[in-house]
Amino acid sequence: MENNVNKIAYDISKLDTSETDKLIDVLVNKYGIFANIYPYPAGIVSIDAQTSFDVRIVKAGSTKLMLVKTLKEMLGIGLKYVKDIIDATPCAVINDVSFDRADKLKTELEKCGATIEIR
């Protein structure tokens, strides 16, 4: 059986891009076999996908008081720490969070007039 698998793998490695796309189409649509890794941008998620993100303030904006209040509430930190973050802008607000949390924080901080980036 190992010889069969090796032969199939060898044959697949010799396919050009068009033939590979057709093979994947048959495997997915006819046999219900899905791949986790695909070397072409076909919308299939790679196993190397980023899972933790950092949120950074690039510019604090003009409504700093609203920004202070929002940061204090969302991060659960004291006023002094929030002030230190804003004074150090551009800087990281929070590191190693899920994309959902990073996106929610970005949305709320942008409502306060801040320029935010997620890395």
Secondary structure by P-SEA (a helix, b strand, c coil): caaaaaaaaaaaaaccaaaaaaaaaaaacccccccccccccccccccccccbbbbbbcccccaaaaaaaaaaaaacccaaaaaaaaaaccccccccccaaaaaaaaaaaaaabbbbbcc
